[in-house]
Amino acid sequence: MSDPLRLADIYAARRRIAPFVRRTPLKLSGPLSRHSGADVWLKLETTHDTGAFKIRGATNRLAQLSAEERERGVVTVSTGNHGRAVALAAQRLGVRAVVCMSELVPENKIDAIRDLGAEVRIVGRSQDDAEVEADRLAAGEGMIKVHPFDHPDIIAGQGTIGLELLEDLGRVDTLLCGLSGGGLIAGIALALKSANPSTRVVGVSMERGPAMIDSVRAGKPVPVEELPTLADSLGGGIGLDNAWTFELVRELVDDYLLLSEEQIADGMRHLYWQERLVAEGGGAVPVSAILHGLAGRLSGNVVCVISGGNVDMQRFTGIVTDDGQGKGVEQ
Ligand SMILES: *Cc1c(COP(=O)(O)O)cnc(C)c1O
């Protein structure tokens, strides 16, 4: 790792993104508090304009581009929460953005990215083809490729969640958070542990393709087989050339949990029926962990980061109206 990331970088990120990114609400969950015996708080990252926290990191990254870099523009291949965040951050900051995607991407996802002001470039028949085109635009035309997690400006941006939690609660005893590439959990953990090193940080992934957890166990970044999962926003690898998040996660995350598809669905159902919230699988996993008693003995202030709400509503209603026997969860 080059220059280490510091708390001051997260404060700087907050000043930078404040004009563009809303502070999100924190809500006490009565049902989860009664269930666990702790004060369980839900950090509602579902309330961003893009429906997920990634607008924080993307805005912090794009806001630091030079005038000349802004001119050249940014490029990404994500059509999910990262792609939407880059598109909207670019629109708000007046930066040109190109999102490369394959012919297989459904029309509604293409429209969603276009509606946020980004150019869409359709190439090939796989995510890999889209990746090649993005690399070509970066190498050939000098466009800036914006990584979804493995960059200090992205991590610092996500860390602004931690500052908001400290202001709202003073002290966080346990943080539960979805874990994929690790930018989210590393940023928040850095902020929380700077204030109180004894804060326990728990990363939650799905059994079907937990790239970071496999890598931590292997002692180095390892490839992961991508499988369909309700927590699709937690899918994908951490990069075999991972430069930042692998080391930060190893240093800052205390425990790791793995969830089954049925457990993930239970979290989504709980949030919908008991808390009146629509969360995607990756956003519901902290709640699943508490419901199933996987997070150990809890006390004091426990925060669940409800990281996003971008879920196909047809699919969602199928999951939450399920009788709990697994129908609608099988893929
Ligand atoms: C990206 C994402 C995550 C995981 O963030 P990482 O920084 O990759 O660990 C969790 N939840 C949602 C909704 C996401 O979009």
Ligand as a Chemical Component Dictionary entry (heavy atoms), coordinates in Angstrom:
data_LIG
# 
_chem_comp.id                   LIG 
_chem_comp.type                 NON-POLYMER 
_chem_comp.pdbx_formal_charge   0 
_chem_comp.three_letter_code    LIG 
# 
loop_
_chem_comp_atom.comp_id 
_chem_comp_atom.atom_id 
_chem_comp_atom.alt_atom_id 
_chem_comp_atom.type_symbol 
_chem_comp_atom.charge 
_chem_comp_atom.model_Cartn_x 
_chem_comp_atom.model_Cartn_y 
_chem_comp_atom.model_Cartn_z 
_chem_comp_atom.pdbx_ordinal 
LIG C1 C1 C 0 -21.345 -2.405 -3.596 1  
LIG C2 C2 C 0 -22.333 -2.771 -2.579 2  
LIG C3 C3 C 0 -21.964 -3.395 -1.368 3  
LIG C4 C4 C 0 -20.549 -3.821 -1.053 4  
LIG O1 O1 O 0 -19.617 -2.775 -1.098 5  
LIG P1 P1 P 0 -18.058 -3.106 -1.214 6  
LIG O2 O2 O 0 -17.386 -1.800 -1.055 7  
LIG O3 O3 O 0 -17.854 -3.696 -2.588 8  
LIG O4 O4 O 0 -17.742 -4.103 -0.158 9  
LIG C5 C5 C 0 -22.954 -3.640 -0.419 10 
LIG N1 N1 N 0 -24.240 -3.330 -0.652 11 
LIG C6 C6 C 0 -24.650 -2.743 -1.803 12 
LIG C7 C7 C 0 -26.086 -2.426 -1.969 13 
LIG C8 C8 C 0 -23.708 -2.448 -2.806 14 
LIG O5 O5 O 0 -24.112 -1.852 -3.940 15 
# 
loop_
_chem_comp_bond.comp_id 
_chem_comp_bond.atom_id_1 
_chem_comp_bond.atom_id_2 
_chem_comp_bond.value_order 
_chem_comp_bond.pdbx_ordinal 
LIG C1 C2 SING 1  
LIG C2 C3 SING 2  
LIG C2 C8 DOUB 3  
LIG C3 C4 SING 4  
LIG C3 C5 DOUB 5  
LIG C4 O1 SING 6  
LIG O1 P1 SING 7  
LIG P1 O2 DOUB 8  
LIG P1 O3 SING 9  
LIG P1 O4 SING 10 
LIG C5 N1 SING 11 
LIG N1 C6 DOUB 12 
LIG C6 C7 SING 13 
LIG C6 C8 SING 14 
LIG C8 O5 SING 15 
# 
